[in-house]
Amino acid sequence: MSKEAPEKTDMEKAVLEKAAWEKAAWEKAASLSFWSGPVEPRPLSGGLSNHNFVVEDGGGKFVVRIGDDNPLHGVLRVNEIAANRAAHAAGLSPELVHAEPGALVIRFVDGKTYGPEDVRDPAKLDRILSLVKRIHGEMPRHFRGPSPLFWVFQVFRDYGHTLRQGNSRMLDQLPRLLEAGEFLEAAVGAVDIRFTHNDLLAANFIDDGDRIWLVDWEYGGFGSPLFDLSNIASNSELPEEQQRWLLEEYYHQPVTGGLWRRFQAITCASHLREAMWSMVSEIHSAIDFDFVAYTDENLARFERAFEEFRRD
């Protein structure tokens, strides 16, 4: 009589689930109706929300993003598609050439993907700021459909519900973090509304030598331009002098104590958003990535920024 196979551990189950999801994503990318014939998708590193592939077909080269709606992160692909199309019409992003449920096909940009050190380069930062100004000014002219809204402090509140329901390892810290979010929201006060990208990680900037392209519009929507500016500062760890330069160049005025205080508050919120995004991803993402370490790294950045904010 044969012995029953031992029950798999949680770790083994998780590895198998991730492998199955990666295989399904590859098969999805290979089978899109857009292709002229058989294709061989090549995995593209860097994505933490989707599976990304490079595909060559019919003499063209494309990036394929595989991912369904993700309500836990407020991601609706219909909004991402609309933002991508508007950004291309405004000359800010490569063309979205095909969309179907669970997949986007975007023209490949042959260029350098930025890292934080590139964003901190003064000449590159100047070009990035020009691009961000164009987002805020030009996107509404091209955007079609219902208007999505991004307000980071409501994101915190929703993440709080998700983390409690998922029995997050961070439950003991959650009340303190949500209270900090409320404190920061009051400090930011009233804001102007523009169309904003809301996920300005260095890796979302691609420089082809002539221009900088901006990709990944999952979180694009109407919101505060201060958040985009703080997102650049927090994600690429800009020193204070560059943060002040961003504000002065954007608003065309000296940085007053009030503006600087509001900017510091929303920069704290940007750090906290990244940390809480990762906390949720720890529980629900099948992407092969160390979200625990990413949570801890970004939470430490938030704690340092928030302590300094309260001390000033």
C-alpha positions in Angstrom: 0.0 0.0 0.0 1.4 3.3 -1.0 1.8 6.0 1.6 -0.1 9.3 1.3 2.0 12.2 0.2 2.8 14.6 3.1 0.6 17.7 3.2 2.4 20.7 1.7 3.5 23.5 4.0 2.1 27.0 3.7 5.4 28.1 2.1 5.2 25.3 -0.5 1.6 26.2 -1.3 2.5 29.8 -1.8 5.4 28.9 -4.1 3.1 26.7 -6.2 0.4 29.4 -6.4 2.9 32.0 -7.5 4.3 29.6 -10.2 0.8 28.9 -11.5 -0.1 32.6 -11.6 3.2 33.4 -13.5 2.5 30.6 -16.0 -1.1 31.8 -16.5 0.2 35.4 -17.0 2.6 34.2 -19.6 0.0 32.2 -21.4 -2.4 35.2 -21.3 0.3 37.5 -22.8 1.0 34.9 -25.6 -2.6 34.4 -26.6 -3.8 38.0 -27.0 -6.0 38.6 -30.1 -3.7 41.5 -31.1 -0.8 39.3 -32.3 -0.4 38.5 -35.9 0.9 35.0 -35.1 2.7 33.0 -32.4 4.8 35.1 -30.0 7.3 34.4 -27.2 6.7 36.9 -24.3 9.9 37.7 -22.3 9.4 38.6 -18.7 10.1 42.3 -17.9 11.4 42.9 -14.4 10.3 45.6 -12.0 6.5 45.4 -11.8 5.1 44.9 -8.3 1.4 45.0 -9.3 1.3 43.2 -12.6 3.2 40.7 -14.7 5.0 42.6 -17.5 6.4 41.1 -20.7 8.2 42.3 -23.8 6.8 40.9 -27.0 8.0 41.4 -30.6 5.4 41.0 -33.3 5.0 42.1 -36.9 8.2 44.2 -36.8 7.0 46.0 -33.6 8.0 45.8 -30.0 5.6 46.0 -27.2 5.2 45.9 -23.4 2.3 43.7 -22.2 0.8 44.3 -18.7 -1.2 41.4 -17.3 -3.4 42.3 -14.4 -7.1 42.5 -13.6 -8.9 45.1 -11.6 -7.5 45.3 -8.1 -10.1 47.0 -5.9 -8.0 46.4 -2.8 -5.6 49.0 -4.2 -8.3 51.1 -5.9 -7.1 50.0 -9.3 -9.8 49.9 -12.1 -8.3 49.1 -15.5 -11.0 51.2 -17.3 -9.5 54.3 -15.5 -5.9 53.2 -16.3 -6.8 52.7 -20.0 -8.4 56.2 -20.1 -5.4 57.8 -18.4 -3.0 56.0 -20.8 -4.8 57.2 -23.8 -5.0 60.8 -22.5 -1.3 60.7 -21.6 -0.4 59.5 -25.1 -2.6 62.2 -26.7 -0.7 64.7 -24.6 2.6 63.4 -25.7 3.6 62.2 -22.3 3.4 58.4 -22.6 3.9 55.7 -25.2 0.8 54.5 -27.1 -1.6 52.0 -25.7 -2.3 50.0 -28.9 -4.6 47.2 -27.5 -6.6 46.5 -24.4 -8.7 43.5 -23.4 -9.8 42.2 -20.0 -6.8 41.6 -17.9 -4.2 42.9 -20.5 -2.8 46.1 -21.9 -0.4 46.3 -24.9 1.8 49.4 -25.0 4.5 50.4 -27.5 8.0 49.7 -26.2 10.2 52.6 -25.4 13.9 51.9 -26.0 15.5 54.0 -23.3 17.0 54.2 -19.8 14.7 53.4 -16.9 15.5 55.8 -14.1 16.6 54.9 -10.6 16.4 57.3 -7.6 20.0 58.5 -8.3 18.8 59.7 -11.8 15.9 61.7 -10.3 18.3 63.4 -7.9 20.4 64.6 -10.8 19.6 68.3 -11.1 19.3 68.3 -14.9 17.1 65.3 -15.0 15.0 66.6 -12.1 14.4 69.8 -14.1 13.1 67.8 -17.0 10.9 65.6 -14.7 9.4 68.7 -13.2 8.5 70.0 -16.7 6.9 66.7 -17.5 4.8 66.8 -14.2 3.7 70.3 -15.0 2.4 69.1 -18.3 0.5 66.2 -16.6 -1.3 68.6 -14.3 -2.0 71.1 -17.1 -2.7 69.0 -20.2 -4.2 65.7 -19.1 -7.7 67.0 -18.4 -8.0 68.2 -22.0 -7.6 64.7 -23.3 -9.1 62.5 -20.6 -12.4 60.8 -21.6 -15.0 59.2 -19.3 -15.9 59.5 -15.6 -13.4 61.4 -13.4 -11.4 59.1 -11.1 -10.3 60.7 -7.8 -7.1 60.0 -5.8 -7.0 61.2 -2.2 -4.2 59.5 -0.3 -5.9 60.0 3.1 -9.0 58.1 2.0 -6.6 55.4 0.7 -5.3 55.0 4.3 -8.8 54.5 5.7 -9.7 51.9 3.1 -6.4 50.1 3.6 -7.1 50.0 7.3 -10.3 48.0 6.7 -8.4 45.6 4.3 -5.6 45.1 6.8 -8.0 44.3 9.6 -10.0 41.9 7.5 -6.8 40.2 6.4 -5.4 39.9 9.9 -2.3 41.8 9.0 0.9 41.3 11.0 0.7 45.1 11.5 -2.6 45.1 13.4 -1.1 46.4 16.6 0.3 49.4 14.8 -2.7 50.2 12.7 -4.6 52.5 15.1 -1.5 54.7 15.5 -0.8 54.8 11.7 -4.4 55.7 10.9 -4.4 58.4 13.6 -1.2 59.8 12.0 -3.0 59.9 8.7 -5.8 61.9 10.2 -3.3 64.3 11.7 -1.5 64.8 8.4 -4.7 65.3 6.5 -5.6 68.2 8.8 -2.1 69.6 8.3 -2.3 69.5 4.5 -5.7 71.4 4.5 -7.5 72.5 1.4 -5.8 71.7 -1.9 -6.0 72.6 -5.6 -7.2 69.8 -7.9 -5.3 68.8 -11.0 -5.0 65.5 -12.9 -2.2 63.7 -11.1 -0.2 60.5 -11.7 0.1 59.5 -8.0 2.8 56.8 -8.4 6.0 58.7 -9.4 8.5 56.1 -8.6 11.8 56.6 -10.4 11.2 53.4 -12.5 8.2 55.0 -14.1 10.4 57.5 -15.9 12.0 56.3 -19.2 14.5 58.5 -20.9 15.0 57.7 -24.7 17.7 60.3 -25.0 15.4 63.0 -26.5 12.5 63.0 -24.1 11.3 61.5 -20.8 8.3 59.2 -21.0 6.0 58.4 -18.0 4.4 55.0 -17.7 2.1 53.1 -15.3 -1.2 55.1 -14.9 -2.9 52.7 -12.5 -3.4 55.4 -9.9 -3.9 58.3 -12.2 -6.8 60.6 -11.3 -7.8 64.0 -10.1 -6.0 65.0 -6.9 -3.5 67.3 -5.3 -0.4 68.4 -7.3 1.3 68.5 -3.9 1.1 64.8 -3.7 2.8 64.3 -7.0 5.6 66.6 -5.9 6.0 64.9 -2.6 5.8 61.5 -4.3 8.9 62.4 -6.4 10.7 63.6 -3.2 9.8 60.6 -1.0 10.3 57.8 -3.6 13.7 59.1 -4.7 14.8 60.5 -1.3 15.5 64.0 -2.5 17.5 66.2 -0.1 15.7 69.2 1.4 17.3 71.7 -0.9 15.9 69.8 -3.9 12.5 69.5 -2.3 12.4 73.3 -1.8 13.6 73.8 -5.4 10.7 71.6 -6.6 8.2 73.8 -4.7 9.7 77.1 -5.8 9.9 76.1 -9.5 6.4 74.6 -9.5 4.6 77.5 -7.7 6.9 80.3 -9.1 7.3 81.8 -5.6 9.5 81.5 -2.5 8.7 78.6 -0.2 6.8 80.0 2.7 6.5 78.4 6.1 2.9 77.4 5.5 3.6 75.8 2.1 6.6 74.0 3.3 4.7 72.6 6.3 1.9 71.3 4.0 4.4 69.8 1.7 6.2 68.1 4.6 2.8 66.7 5.8 1.9 65.2 2.4 5.5 63.9 2.0 4.9 61.9 5.2 1.7 60.7 3.7 3.5 59.6 0.6 5.9 57.4 2.7 2.9 56.0 4.6 1.0 55.2 1.4 3.9 53.2 0.1 4.2 51.3 3.4 0.5 50.5 3.7 0.3 49.6 0.0 3.0 47.0 0.8 1.2 45.8 4.0 -1.8 45.0 1.8 0.4 43.4 -0.8 1.9 41.1 1.8 -1.5 39.5 2.3 -2.9 39.5 -1.2 -0.2 39.7 -3.8 1.0 36.7 -5.7 3.9 38.6 -7.2 7.3 37.0 -6.2 8.7 39.9 -4.1 9.7 40.5 -0.5 6.9 42.7 0.5 7.7 42.3 4.2 11.1 43.9 3.7 9.6 46.6 1.5 7.0 47.4 4.2 9.6 47.7 6.9 11.8 49.9 4.7 9.1 52.3 3.8 7.6 52.3 7.3 11.0 53.3 8.7 11.1 56.2 6.2 7.7 57.3 7.3 8.6 57.1 11.0 11.7 59.3 10.5 9.8 61.8 8.4 6.8 61.9 10.8 9.0 62.4 13.9 10.8 65.3 12.2 7.4 66.8 11.1 6.1 66.7 14.6 9.3 68.1 16.1 9.4 71.1 13.8 
